[in-house]
Amino acid sequence: MDWGCVLKRGIAAALAALMMLAQGLPLAILGRGQAVQTAVEQTQRRYVALTFDDGPRRKTTQPLLDGLAQRGVPATFFLIGLKVEGNEDLILRMAREGHQVGIHAQNHNMFTTPEAIYSEVEPLRDTLSGLLGISEFMVRPPYGKTTSEVCGQLGGPVILWSVDPEDWADTNTDRQVAHIVAKAKDGDIILLHDVYPSSVDTALRVVDALLSQGFCFVTVEELFTLRGIQPQPGETYRCLPPQ
């Protein structure tokens, strides 16, 4: 990588941002390494959030992070508590490289009773808080299943998805890529799992395909910011289309 060029782009982007602020123009949150755009260009861009469940798993999450870093693309990872020990460096890398970390579950049990908050959510929240130094996390219930009673006690917004290739069902990356690319539209939240080698291949191929079509990848929290929406604890979100 030409770090001189990276530094020059960073300085140019910062100067552009200052100029836009002076003019009272809004700033876009773009994928890493992408230049700040004008207000007109922002309205023409299409944004998607790539999300991963069930990790981290060193054999698959590490090459996924490598591939995302090469492409300058951020993602959102909903983690399993039992998989944190021994993979702390991967989680710290996620935060360091601009990815978002969220709560999936401690043991991957469903959030269908209030007891799940104490057995599945709070232990992982405590672990991630101690590791990352933050206390607020978005939550994705296993299988996307929960109740209104539990939702109200999760302590964060509930993030589901709008594009699901069911990558757990087979290792057919051609099918998975075709499904995502055909379905993806502005504001979608894409679901994949970073525990399958085939899903890593799918994710990177999807990134390449959608980037070539002019899509920008952002984290889920960045997507909320771009849409001017404040995520509410206990509320469920599947996608964030343009208003």
VEXZA-306199 format. One record per residue (C-alpha): residue number from 0; residue in one letter; x negated, y, z. Coordinates in steps of 0.5 Angstrom, whole numbers. Example, Ala and Ser with C-alpha at 12.3 -4.5 7.8 and 13.67 -1.06 7.14 Angstrom:
BEGIN
PT	0	A	-25	-9	16
PT	1	S	-27	-2	14
//
This chain:
BEGIN
PT	0	M	0	0	0
PT	1	D	-3	7	-2
PT	2	W	-2	10	5
PT	3	G	-4	17	2
PT	4	C	2	17	-2
PT	5	V	6	15	4
PT	6	L	4	21	8
PT	7	K	5	26	2
PT	8	R	12	23	1
PT	9	G	13	24	9
PT	10	I	11	31	9
PT	11	A	15	32	3
PT	12	A	21	29	6
PT	13	A	20	33	12
PT	14	L	19	40	9
PT	15	A	25	38	4
PT	16	A	29	37	11
PT	17	L	27	43	14
PT	18	M	29	47	8
PT	19	M	36	44	8
PT	20	L	37	45	15
PT	21	A	35	53	13
PT	22	Q	41	53	8
PT	23	G	46	49	13
PT	24	L	46	43	8
PT	25	P	47	36	11
PT	26	L	42	31	11
PT	27	A	43	24	9
PT	28	I	40	18	13
PT	29	L	36	14	8
PT	30	G	33	7	7
PT	31	R	25	8	10
PT	32	G	21	11	4
PT	33	Q	26	14	1
PT	34	A	26	22	0
PT	35	V	31	26	3
PT	36	Q	37	28	-2
PT	37	T	41	34	-4
PT	38	A	48	35	-1
PT	39	V	51	33	-8
PT	40	E	46	27	-9
PT	41	Q	49	24	-2
PT	42	T	56	24	-5
PT	43	Q	54	20	-10
PT	44	R	50	15	-7
PT	45	R	53	8	-4
PT	46	Y	51	5	3
PT	47	V	51	-2	5
PT	48	A	49	-5	12
PT	49	L	45	-11	12
PT	50	T	46	-15	18
PT	51	F	43	-22	21
PT	52	D	46	-26	26
PT	53	D	43	-32	31
PT	54	G	36	-30	31
PT	55	P	31	-29	32
PT	56	R	27	-35	29
PT	57	R	20	-34	28
PT	58	K	19	-39	22
PT	59	T	25	-35	18
PT	60	T	25	-28	22
PT	61	Q	18	-26	21
PT	62	P	18	-27	13
PT	63	L	25	-23	13
PT	64	L	21	-18	17
PT	65	D	15	-18	12
PT	66	G	20	-18	6
PT	67	L	24	-12	8
PT	68	A	18	-8	10
PT	69	Q	15	-9	3
PT	70	R	22	-6	0
PT	71	G	22	0	6
PT	72	V	29	-3	8
PT	73	P	32	-3	15
PT	74	A	37	-8	17
PT	75	T	41	-10	24
PT	76	F	40	-16	28
PT	77	F	45	-19	33
PT	78	L	41	-23	37
PT	79	I	42	-30	41
PT	80	G	39	-29	48
PT	81	L	36	-36	49
PT	82	K	32	-35	43
PT	83	V	29	-28	46
PT	84	E	23	-32	50
PT	85	G	17	-33	46
PT	86	N	20	-28	40
PT	87	E	19	-21	44
PT	88	D	14	-19	39
PT	89	L	19	-20	33
PT	90	I	24	-16	37
PT	91	L	19	-10	39
PT	92	R	17	-10	31
PT	93	M	24	-10	29
PT	94	A	25	-3	33
PT	95	R	18	-1	31
PT	96	E	20	-2	24
PT	97	G	27	2	24
PT	98	H	31	-4	25
PT	99	Q	37	-4	29
PT	100	V	38	-9	35
PT	101	G	45	-11	37
PT	102	I	48	-17	42
PT	103	H	51	-23	39
PT	104	A	51	-28	45
PT	105	Q	47	-31	50
PT	106	N	49	-38	49
PT	107	H	53	-37	42
PT	108	N	60	-38	46
PT	109	M	66	-35	44
PT	110	F	68	-28	47
PT	111	T	75	-31	49
PT	112	T	76	-30	56
PT	113	P	73	-24	61
PT	114	E	68	-29	64
PT	115	A	64	-29	57
PT	116	I	62	-22	59
PT	117	Y	58	-24	65
PT	118	S	55	-30	62
PT	119	E	54	-28	54
PT	120	V	54	-21	54
PT	121	E	51	-18	60
PT	122	P	45	-23	61
PT	123	L	43	-21	54
PT	124	R	44	-14	55
PT	125	D	39	-14	61
PT	126	T	34	-17	57
PT	127	L	34	-13	51
PT	128	S	34	-7	56
PT	129	G	28	-9	59
PT	130	L	25	-10	53
PT	131	L	27	-4	49
PT	132	G	28	1	54
PT	133	I	35	2	52
PT	134	S	42	1	55
PT	135	E	47	2	49
PT	136	F	48	-4	44
PT	137	M	53	-6	39
PT	138	V	56	-12	40
PT	139	R	58	-18	35
PT	140	P	62	-24	38
PT	141	P	60	-31	35
PT	142	Y	65	-33	30
PT	143	G	68	-26	30
PT	144	K	73	-28	35
PT	145	T	75	-25	41
PT	146	T	81	-22	45
PT	147	S	83	-14	46
PT	148	E	82	-15	53
PT	149	V	75	-18	52
PT	150	C	74	-12	47
PT	151	G	75	-7	52
PT	152	Q	70	-9	57
PT	153	L	64	-11	52
PT	154	G	61	-4	53
PT	155	G	60	-3	46
PT	156	P	63	-2	39
PT	157	V	65	-9	36
PT	158	I	62	-10	29
PT	159	L	64	-15	24
PT	160	W	63	-15	17
PT	161	S	67	-14	10
PT	162	V	62	-19	6
PT	163	D	61	-26	8
PT	164	P	57	-31	3
PT	165	E	58	-36	8
PT	166	D	51	-38	8
PT	167	W	51	-43	13
PT	168	A	55	-47	9
PT	169	D	50	-49	4
PT	170	T	43	-47	1
PT	171	N	45	-45	-6
PT	172	T	42	-38	-6
PT	173	D	44	-37	-13
PT	174	R	52	-37	-11
PT	175	Q	50	-33	-4
PT	176	V	47	-28	-8
PT	177	A	52	-28	-14
PT	178	H	58	-27	-8
PT	179	I	55	-21	-5
PT	180	V	53	-17	-11
PT	181	A	60	-18	-14
PT	182	K	63	-16	-7
PT	183	A	59	-10	-5
PT	184	K	61	-3	-5
PT	185	D	60	3	-1
PT	186	G	61	2	6
PT	187	D	60	-5	7
PT	188	I	57	-9	12
PT	189	I	54	-15	10
PT	190	L	53	-22	14
PT	191	L	48	-27	13
PT	192	H	44	-31	18
PT	193	D	36	-30	19
PT	194	V	35	-37	22
PT	195	Y	36	-41	15
PT	196	P	30	-40	10
PT	197	S	35	-40	4
PT	198	S	39	-34	7
PT	199	V	32	-30	7
PT	200	D	31	-32	0
PT	201	T	38	-29	-1
PT	202	A	37	-23	3
PT	203	L	31	-21	-1
PT	204	R	34	-22	-7
PT	205	V	40	-18	-6
PT	206	V	36	-13	-3
PT	207	D	33	-12	-10
PT	208	A	39	-13	-14
PT	209	L	43	-8	-10
PT	210	L	37	-3	-10
PT	211	S	37	-3	-18
PT	212	Q	44	-2	-18
PT	213	G	43	5	-14
PT	214	F	45	2	-7
PT	215	C	42	5	-1
PT	216	F	41	0	5
PT	217	V	42	3	12
PT	218	T	43	0	19
PT	219	V	50	0	22
PT	220	E	49	6	27
PT	221	E	46	10	21
PT	222	L	52	8	17
PT	223	F	57	11	22
PT	224	T	52	17	22
PT	225	L	53	18	15
PT	226	R	61	17	15
PT	227	G	61	22	21
PT	228	I	64	17	25
PT	229	Q	63	16	33
PT	230	P	63	9	34
PT	231	Q	68	7	40
PT	232	P	66	2	46
PT	233	G	72	-3	45
PT	234	E	74	-1	38
PT	235	T	73	-6	32
PT	236	Y	69	-4	25
PT	237	R	69	-9	19
PT	238	C	66	-3	14
PT	239	L	66	4	14
PT	240	P	68	6	7
PT	241	P	67	14	5
PT	242	Q	73	18	7
//
